[in-house]
Amino acid sequence: MAVMVNVSGTFKSVQKPFVKINTNDWKPLYNIFTNVGGIWKAVYSYSWYVGAWGGCSVNCGGGVQTRDVHCVRNDGRTVEDIYCLMS
């Protein structure tokens, strides 16, 4: 998730933002929240996209069959798996 951060009056893009929890502890930022009518709501939601199974590599057992699985944000953007694992 890219976010814009104000650094001394200039906005800069940050690809992997972190939040300082205490003096020596930084945690990755996985979501942004906004206050709507006194209720804090996540800006994004995440879910797994599971594709269809592909064909089998052999006709009679012992083969390999694959499918795509991606973590997708509610705006349709594919993101790192950690976002779905954290939600």
Backbone as XML, in Angstrom:
<?xml version="1.0"?>
<chain id="A" units="angstrom">
  <residue number="1" name="MET">
    <atom name="N" x="0.856" y="-1.168" z="0.000"/>
    <atom name="CA" x="0.000" y="0.000" z="0.000"/>
    <atom name="C" x="0.898" y="1.224" z="0.000"/>
  </residue>
  <residue number="2" name="ALA">
    <atom name="N" x="0.760" y="2.067" z="-0.968"/>
    <atom name="CA" x="1.508" y="3.318" z="-1.003"/>
    <atom name="C" x="0.691" y="4.403" z="-0.310"/>
  </residue>
  <residue number="3" name="VAL">
    <atom name="N" x="1.364" y="5.205" z="0.499"/>
    <atom name="CA" x="0.708" y="6.332" z="1.158"/>
    <atom name="C" x="1.558" y="7.573" z="0.954"/>
  </residue>
  <residue number="4" name="MET">
    <atom name="N" x="0.930" y="8.722" z="1.063"/>
    <atom name="CA" x="1.651" y="9.985" z="0.977"/>
    <atom name="C" x="1.876" y="10.503" z="2.395"/>
  </residue>
  <residue number="5" name="VAL">
    <atom name="N" x="3.115" y="10.886" z="2.690"/>
    <atom name="CA" x="3.494" y="11.353" z="4.016"/>
    <atom name="C" x="4.058" y="12.762" z="3.890"/>
  </residue>
  <residue number="6" name="ASN">
    <atom name="N" x="3.620" y="13.653" z="4.777"/>
    <atom name="CA" x="4.118" y="15.027" z="4.786"/>
    <atom name="C" x="5.428" y="15.069" z="5.564"/>
  </residue>
  <residue number="7" name="VAL">
    <atom name="N" x="6.530" y="15.352" z="4.845"/>
    <atom name="CA" x="7.850" y="15.454" z="5.457"/>
    <atom name="C" x="8.324" y="16.895" z="5.292"/>
  </residue>
  <residue number="8" name="SER">
    <atom name="N" x="8.279" y="17.650" z="6.386"/>
    <atom name="CA" x="8.722" y="19.047" z="6.377"/>
    <atom name="C" x="8.050" y="19.860" z="5.282"/>
  </residue>
  <residue number="9" name="GLY">
    <atom name="N" x="6.743" y="19.674" z="5.115"/>
    <atom name="CA" x="5.977" y="20.460" z="4.155"/>
    <atom name="C" x="5.938" y="19.898" z="2.743"/>
  </residue>
  <residue number="10" name="THR">
    <atom name="N" x="6.629" y="18.790" z="2.493"/>
    <atom name="CA" x="6.636" y="18.166" z="1.177"/>
    <atom name="C" x="6.074" y="16.755" z="1.286"/>
  </residue>
  <residue number="11" name="PHE">
    <atom name="N" x="5.090" y="16.437" z="0.445"/>
    <atom name="CA" x="4.510" y="15.107" z="0.463"/>
    <atom name="C" x="5.383" y="14.136" z="-0.320"/>
  </residue>
  <residue number="12" name="LYS">
    <atom name="N" x="5.669" y="12.992" z="0.305"/>
    <atom name="CA" x="6.483" y="11.955" z="-0.324"/>
    <atom name="C" x="5.720" y="10.639" z="-0.299"/>
  </residue>
  <residue number="13" name="SER">
    <atom name="N" x="5.882" y="9.851" z="-1.369"/>
    <atom name="CA" x="5.230" y="8.549" z="-1.457"/>
    <atom name="C" x="6.056" y="7.513" z="-0.709"/>
  </residue>
  <residue number="14" name="VAL">
    <atom name="N" x="5.372" y="6.715" z="0.120"/>
    <atom name="CA" x="6.023" y="5.643" z="0.873"/>
    <atom name="C" x="5.332" y="4.343" z="0.486"/>
  </residue>
  <residue number="15" name="GLN">
    <atom name="N" x="6.093" y="3.359" z="0.002"/>
    <atom name="CA" x="5.516" y="2.098" z="-0.460"/>
    <atom name="C" x="5.141" y="1.170" z="0.686"/>
  </residue>
  <residue number="16" name="LYS">
    <atom name="N" x="5.969" y="1.080" z="1.721"/>
    <atom name="CA" x="5.707" y="0.198" z="2.862"/>
    <atom name="C" x="5.801" y="1.009" z="4.145"/>
  </residue>
  <residue number="17" name="PRO">
    <atom name="N" x="4.680" y="1.606" z="4.568"/>
    <atom name="CA" x="4.715" y="2.469" z="5.750"/>
    <atom name="C" x="4.783" y="1.672" z="7.065"/>
  </residue>
  <residue number="18" name="PHE">
    <atom name="N" x="5.442" y="2.256" z="8.056"/>
    <atom name="CA" x="5.542" y="1.691" z="9.399"/>
    <atom name="C" x="5.073" y="2.730" z="10.405"/>
  </residue>
  <residue number="19" name="VAL">
    <atom name="N" x="4.591" y="2.257" z="11.556"/>
    <atom name="CA" x="4.131" y="3.127" z="12.633"/>
    <atom name="C" x="4.993" y="2.852" z="13.852"/>
  </residue>
  <residue number="20" name="LYS">
    <atom name="N" x="5.469" y="3.920" z="14.497"/>
    <atom name="CA" x="6.298" y="3.766" z="15.691"/>
    <atom name="C" x="5.385" y="3.535" z="16.892"/>
  </residue>
  <residue number="21" name="ILE">
    <atom name="N" x="5.494" y="2.350" z="17.521"/>
    <atom name="CA" x="4.661" y="1.974" z="18.652"/>
    <atom name="C" x="5.243" y="2.508" z="19.951"/>
  </residue>
  <residue number="22" name="ASN">
    <atom name="N" x="6.541" y="2.352" z="20.136"/>
    <atom name="CA" x="7.244" y="2.933" z="21.284"/>
    <atom name="C" x="8.680" y="3.220" z="20.857"/>
  </residue>
  <residue number="23" name="THR">
    <atom name="N" x="9.560" y="3.484" z="21.795"/>
    <atom name="CA" x="10.914" y="3.946" z="21.481"/>
    <atom name="C" x="11.638" y="3.084" z="20.451"/>
  </residue>
  <residue number="24" name="ASN">
    <atom name="N" x="11.581" y="1.776" z="20.595"/>
    <atom name="CA" x="12.340" y="0.895" z="19.703"/>
    <atom name="C" x="11.476" y="-0.080" z="18.918"/>
  </residue>
  <residue number="25" name="ASP">
    <atom name="N" x="10.186" y="0.172" z="18.836"/>
    <atom name="CA" x="9.291" y="-0.805" z="18.200"/>
    <atom name="C" x="8.496" y="-0.167" z="17.069"/>
  </residue>
  <residue number="26" name="TRP">
    <atom name="N" x="8.742" y="-0.633" z="15.838"/>
    <atom name="CA" x="8.027" y="-0.177" z="14.653"/>
    <atom name="C" x="7.195" y="-1.326" z="14.112"/>
  </residue>
  <residue number="27" name="LYS">
    <atom name="N" x="5.945" y="-1.067" z="13.743"/>
    <atom name="CA" x="5.047" y="-2.086" z="13.187"/>
    <atom name="C" x="4.615" y="-1.666" z="11.784"/>
  </residue>
  <residue number="28" name="PRO">
    <atom name="N" x="4.504" y="-2.636" z="10.858"/>
    <atom name="CA" x="4.025" y="-2.292" z="9.513"/>
    <atom name="C" x="2.562" y="-1.839" z="9.553"/>
  </residue>
  <residue number="29" name="LEU">
    <atom name="N" x="2.233" y="-0.888" z="8.721"/>
    <atom name="CA" x="0.873" y="-0.364" z="8.621"/>
    <atom name="C" x="0.135" y="-1.143" z="7.537"/>
  </residue>
  <residue number="30" name="TYR">
    <atom name="N" x="-0.929" y="-1.863" z="7.928"/>
    <atom name="CA" x="-1.664" y="-2.684" z="6.978"/>
    <atom name="C" x="-2.981" y="-2.056" z="6.540"/>
  </residue>
  <residue number="31" name="ASN">
    <atom name="N" x="-3.442" y="-1.044" z="7.235"/>
    <atom name="CA" x="-4.687" y="-0.405" z="6.836"/>
    <atom name="C" x="-4.711" y="1.025" z="7.341"/>
  </residue>
  <residue number="32" name="ILE">
    <atom name="N" x="-5.564" y="1.806" z="6.745"/>
    <atom name="CA" x="-5.791" y="3.193" z="7.139"/>
    <atom name="C" x="-7.230" y="3.279" z="7.614"/>
  </residue>
  <residue number="33" name="PHE">
    <atom name="N" x="-7.461" y="3.994" z="8.706"/>
    <atom name="CA" x="-8.808" y="4.133" z="9.250"/>
    <atom name="C" x="-9.240" y="5.586" z="9.167"/>
  </residue>
  <residue number="34" name="THR">
    <atom name="N" x="-10.538" y="5.780" z="8.988"/>
    <atom name="CA" x="-11.106" y="7.117" z="8.948"/>
    <atom name="C" x="-12.307" y="7.165" z="9.889"/>
  </residue>
  <residue number="35" name="ASN">
    <atom name="N" x="-12.523" y="8.335" z="10.487"/>
    <atom name="CA" x="-13.630" y="8.501" z="11.425"/>
    <atom name="C" x="-14.858" y="8.975" z="10.657"/>
  </residue>
  <residue number="36" name="VAL">
    <atom name="N" x="-15.900" y="8.145" z="10.646"/>
    <atom name="CA" x="-17.151" y="8.475" z="9.961"/>
    <atom name="C" x="-18.251" y="8.539" z="11.009"/>
  </residue>
  <residue number="37" name="GLY">
    <atom name="N" x="-18.702" y="9.738" z="11.333"/>
    <atom name="CA" x="-19.774" y="9.900" z="12.320"/>
    <atom name="C" x="-19.434" y="9.336" z="13.692"/>
  </residue>
  <residue number="38" name="GLY">
    <atom name="N" x="-18.159" y="9.454" z="14.091"/>
    <atom name="CA" x="-17.740" y="8.969" z="15.396"/>
    <atom name="C" x="-17.352" y="7.494" z="15.425"/>
  </residue>
  <residue number="39" name="ILE">
    <atom name="N" x="-17.415" y="6.821" z="14.269"/>
    <atom name="CA" x="-17.054" y="5.408" z="14.192"/>
    <atom name="C" x="-15.837" y="5.263" z="13.284"/>
  </residue>
  <residue number="40" name="TRP">
    <atom name="N" x="-14.806" y="4.602" z="13.791"/>
    <atom name="CA" x="-13.601" y="4.380" z="12.997"/>
    <atom name="C" x="-13.817" y="3.191" z="12.075"/>
  </residue>
  <residue number="41" name="LYS">
    <atom name="N" x="-13.596" y="3.424" z="10.779"/>
    <atom name="CA" x="-13.795" y="2.377" z="9.776"/>
    <atom name="C" x="-12.539" y="2.240" z="8.917"/>
  </residue>
  <residue number="42" name="ALA">
    <atom name="N" x="-12.230" y="0.989" z="8.562"/>
    <atom name="CA" x="-11.090" y="0.738" z="7.683"/>
    <atom name="C" x="-11.388" y="1.265" z="6.283"/>
  </residue>
  <residue number="43" name="VAL">
    <atom name="N" x="-10.402" y="1.903" z="5.673"/>
    <atom name="CA" x="-10.557" y="2.409" z="4.311"/>
    <atom name="C" x="-10.591" y="1.242" z="3.326"/>
  </residue>
  <residue number="44" name="TYR">
    <atom name="N" x="-9.771" y="0.233" z="3.581"/>
    <atom name="CA" x="-9.684" y="-0.917" z="2.680"/>
    <atom name="C" x="-10.120" y="-2.187" z="3.387"/>
  </residue>
  <residue number="45" name="SER">
    <atom name="N" x="-10.636" y="-3.124" z="2.602"/>
    <atom name="CA" x="-10.863" y="-4.479" z="3.089"/>
    <atom name="C" x="-10.125" y="-5.405" z="2.123"/>
  </residue>
  <residue number="46" name="TYR">
    <atom name="N" x="-9.798" y="-6.589" z="2.603"/>
    <atom name="CA" x="-8.998" y="-7.526" z="1.817"/>
    <atom name="C" x="-9.668" y="-8.888" z="1.786"/>
  </residue>
  <residue number="47" name="SER">
    <atom name="N" x="-9.521" y="-9.580" z="0.663"/>
    <atom name="CA" x="-10.076" y="-10.931" z="0.555"/>
    <atom name="C" x="-9.226" y="-11.727" z="-0.435"/>
  </residue>
  <residue number="48" name="TRP">
    <atom name="N" x="-9.364" y="-13.044" z="-0.339"/>
    <atom name="CA" x="-8.628" y="-13.918" z="-1.238"/>
    <atom name="C" x="-9.382" y="-14.077" z="-2.551"/>
  </residue>
  <residue number="49" name="TYR">
    <atom name="N" x="-8.680" y="-13.949" z="-3.660"/>
    <atom name="CA" x="-9.218" y="-14.297" z="-4.973"/>
    <atom name="C" x="-8.667" y="-15.687" z="-5.290"/>
  </residue>
  <residue number="50" name="VAL">
    <atom name="N" x="-9.547" y="-16.641" z="-5.528"/>
    <atom name="CA" x="-9.137" y="-18.003" z="-5.839"/>
    <atom name="C" x="-9.575" y="-18.314" z="-7.266"/>
  </residue>
  <residue number="51" name="GLY">
    <atom name="N" x="-8.614" y="-18.535" z="-8.136"/>
    <atom name="CA" x="-8.902" y="-18.824" z="-9.538"/>
    <atom name="C" x="-9.338" y="-20.268" z="-9.749"/>
  </residue>
  <residue number="52" name="ALA">
    <atom name="N" x="-9.722" y="-20.562" z="-10.959"/>
    <atom name="CA" x="-10.148" y="-21.910" z="-11.330"/>
    <atom name="C" x="-8.928" y="-22.835" z="-11.415"/>
  </residue>
  <residue number="53" name="TRP">
    <atom name="N" x="-9.158" y="-24.112" z="-11.192"/>
    <atom name="CA" x="-8.093" y="-25.102" z="-11.334"/>
    <atom name="C" x="-7.673" y="-25.201" z="-12.795"/>
  </residue>
  <residue number="54" name="GLY">
    <atom name="N" x="-6.379" y="-25.303" z="-13.015"/>
    <atom name="CA" x="-5.848" y="-25.530" z="-14.353"/>
    <atom name="C" x="-5.916" y="-27.012" z="-14.695"/>
  </residue>
  <residue number="55" name="GLY">
    <atom name="N" x="-5.521" y="-27.345" z="-15.886"/>
    <atom name="CA" x="-5.524" y="-28.740" z="-16.303"/>
    <atom name="C" x="-4.468" y="-29.552" z="-15.562"/>
  </residue>
  <residue number="56" name="CYS">
    <atom name="N" x="-4.673" y="-30.853" z="-15.512"/>
    <atom name="CA" x="-3.733" y="-31.761" z="-14.857"/>
    <atom name="C" x="-2.589" y="-32.069" z="-15.823"/>
  </residue>
  <residue number="57" name="SER">
    <atom name="N" x="-1.383" y="-32.232" z="-15.260"/>
    <atom name="CA" x="-0.212" y="-32.448" z="-16.108"/>
    <atom name="C" x="-0.125" y="-33.860" z="-16.688"/>
  </residue>
  <residue number="58" name="VAL">
    <atom name="N" x="-0.894" y="-34.803" z="-16.129"/>
    <atom name="CA" x="-0.946" y="-36.169" z="-16.682"/>
    <atom name="C" x="-2.386" y="-36.651" z="-16.679"/>
  </residue>
  <residue number="59" name="ASN">
    <atom name="N" x="-2.697" y="-37.651" z="-17.486"/>
    <atom name="CA" x="-4.073" y="-38.133" z="-17.614"/>
    <atom name="C" x="-4.532" y="-39.031" z="-16.477"/>
  </residue>
  <residue number="60" name="CYS">
    <atom name="N" x="-3.626" y="-39.771" z="-15.830"/>
    <atom name="CA" x="-4.086" y="-40.795" z="-14.905"/>
    <atom name="C" x="-3.291" y="-40.791" z="-13.597"/>
  </residue>
  <residue number="61" name="GLY">
    <atom name="N" x="-3.566" y="-39.857" z="-12.728"/>
    <atom name="CA" x="-2.958" y="-39.827" z="-11.393"/>
    <atom name="C" x="-1.494" y="-39.428" z="-11.373"/>
  </residue>
  <residue number="62" name="GLY">
    <atom name="N" x="-1.064" y="-38.918" z="-10.226"/>
    <atom name="CA" x="0.328" y="-38.558" z="-10.015"/>
    <atom name="C" x="0.768" y="-37.261" z="-10.674"/>
  </residue>
  <residue number="63" name="GLY">
    <atom name="N" x="-0.151" y="-36.526" z="-11.243"/>
    <atom name="CA" x="0.195" y="-35.278" z="-11.923"/>
    <atom name="C" x="0.129" y="-34.075" z="-11.007"/>
  </residue>
  <residue number="64" name="VAL">
    <atom name="N" x="0.255" y="-32.915" z="-11.575"/>
    <atom name="CA" x="0.209" y="-31.644" z="-10.844"/>
    <atom name="C" x="-0.911" y="-30.802" z="-11.429"/>
  </residue>
  <residue number="65" name="GLN">
    <atom name="N" x="-1.685" y="-30.197" z="-10.539"/>
    <atom name="CA" x="-2.753" y="-29.295" z="-10.954"/>
    <atom name="C" x="-2.603" y="-28.017" z="-10.141"/>
  </residue>
  <residue number="66" name="THR">
    <atom name="N" x="-2.726" y="-26.868" z="-10.762"/>
    <atom name="CA" x="-2.497" y="-25.594" z="-10.073"/>
    <atom name="C" x="-3.664" y="-24.639" z="-10.272"/>
  </residue>
  <residue number="67" name="ARG">
    <atom name="N" x="-3.680" y="-23.612" z="-9.436"/>
    <atom name="CA" x="-4.608" y="-22.490" z="-9.592"/>
    <atom name="C" x="-3.986" y="-21.270" z="-8.954"/>
  </residue>
  <residue number="68" name="ASP">
    <atom name="N" x="-4.431" y="-20.096" z="-9.366"/>
    <atom name="CA" x="-3.927" y="-18.836" z="-8.817"/>
    <atom name="C" x="-4.722" y="-18.453" z="-7.584"/>
  </residue>
  <residue number="69" name="VAL">
    <atom name="N" x="-4.021" y="-17.982" z="-6.557"/>
    <atom name="CA" x="-4.649" y="-17.437" z="-5.354"/>
    <atom name="C" x="-3.927" y="-16.131" z="-5.045"/>
  </residue>
  <residue number="70" name="HIS">
    <atom name="N" x="-4.690" y="-15.029" z="-4.944"/>
    <atom name="CA" x="-4.113" y="-13.711" z="-4.699"/>
    <atom name="C" x="-4.907" y="-13.001" z="-3.608"/>
  </residue>
  <residue number="71" name="CYS">
    <atom name="N" x="-4.226" y="-12.137" z="-2.870"/>
    <atom name="CA" x="-4.905" y="-11.245" z="-1.929"/>
    <atom name="C" x="-5.294" y="-9.988" z="-2.702"/>
  </residue>
  <residue number="72" name="VAL">
    <atom name="N" x="-6.580" y="-9.622" z="-2.624"/>
    <atom name="CA" x="-7.095" y="-8.491" z="-3.400"/>
    <atom name="C" x="-7.760" y="-7.482" z="-2.464"/>
  </residue>
  <residue number="73" name="ARG">
    <atom name="N" x="-7.428" y="-6.205" z="-2.661"/>
    <atom name="CA" x="-8.037" y="-5.119" z="-1.902"/>
    <atom name="C" x="-9.401" y="-4.801" z="-2.497"/>
  </residue>
  <residue number="74" name="ASN">
    <atom name="N" x="-10.293" y="-4.174" z="-1.734"/>
    <atom name="CA" x="-11.654" y="-3.905" z="-2.209"/>
    <atom name="C" x="-11.721" y="-2.989" z="-3.425"/>
  </residue>
  <residue number="75" name="ASP">
    <atom name="N" x="-10.616" y="-2.348" z="-3.801"/>
    <atom name="CA" x="-10.605" y="-1.547" z="-5.029"/>
    <atom name="C" x="-10.082" y="-2.349" z="-6.228"/>
  </residue>
  <residue number="76" name="GLY">
    <atom name="N" x="-9.882" y="-3.678" z="-6.028"/>
    <atom name="CA" x="-9.467" y="-4.548" z="-7.111"/>
    <atom name="C" x="-7.964" y="-4.723" z="-7.265"/>
  </residue>
  <residue number="77" name="ARG">
    <atom name="N" x="-7.181" y="-4.010" z="-6.474"/>
    <atom name="CA" x="-5.720" y="-4.097" z="-6.589"/>
    <atom name="C" x="-5.195" y="-5.341" z="-5.873"/>
  </residue>
  <residue number="78" name="THR">
    <atom name="N" x="-4.326" y="-6.101" z="-6.538"/>
    <atom name="CA" x="-3.670" y="-7.243" z="-5.922"/>
    <atom name="C" x="-2.553" y="-6.722" z="-5.019"/>
  </residue>
  <residue number="79" name="VAL">
    <atom name="N" x="-2.530" y="-7.224" z="-3.777"/>
    <atom name="CA" x="-1.548" y="-6.781" z="-2.790"/>
    <atom name="C" x="-0.826" y="-8.001" z="-2.213"/>
  </residue>
  <residue number="80" name="GLU">
    <atom name="N" x="0.171" y="-7.763" z="-1.367"/>
    <atom name="CA" x="0.910" y="-8.851" z="-0.740"/>
    <atom name="C" x="-0.027" y="-9.688" z="0.138"/>
  </residue>
  <residue number="81" name="ASP">
    <atom name="N" x="0.251" y="-10.983" z="0.225"/>
    <atom name="CA" x="-0.580" y="-11.906" z="0.998"/>
    <atom name="C" x="-0.766" y="-11.492" z="2.460"/>
  </residue>
  <residue number="82" name="ILE">
    <atom name="N" x="0.215" y="-10.824" z="3.040"/>
    <atom name="CA" x="0.156" y="-10.445" z="4.458"/>
    <atom name="C" x="-1.089" y="-9.618" z="4.773"/>
  </residue>
  <residue number="83" name="TYR">
    <atom name="N" x="-1.588" y="-8.843" z="3.804"/>
    <atom name="CA" x="-2.780" y="-8.031" z="4.037"/>
    <atom name="C" x="-4.002" y="-8.913" z="4.323"/>
  </residue>
  <residue number="84" name="CYS">
    <atom name="N" x="-4.155" y="-10.008" z="3.581"/>
    <atom name="CA" x="-5.273" y="-10.929" z="3.819"/>
    <atom name="C" x="-5.056" y="-11.723" z="5.099"/>
  </residue>
  <residue number="85" name="LEU">
    <atom name="N" x="-3.811" y="-12.038" z="5.399"/>
    <atom name="CA" x="-3.509" y="-12.802" z="6.607"/>
    <atom name="C" x="-3.756" y="-11.977" z="7.869"/>
  </residue>
  <residue number="86" name="MET">
    <atom name="N" x="-3.608" y="-10.654" z="7.770"/>
    <atom name="CA" x="-3.781" y="-9.774" z="8.940"/>
    <atom name="C" x="-5.226" y="-9.364" z="9.161"/>
  </residue>
  <residue number="87" name="SER">
    <atom name="N" x="-6.093" y="-9.552" z="8.171"/>
    <atom name="CA" x="-7.480" y="-9.082" z="8.326"/>
    <atom name="C" x="-8.389" y="-10.149" z="8.854"/>
  </residue>
</chain>
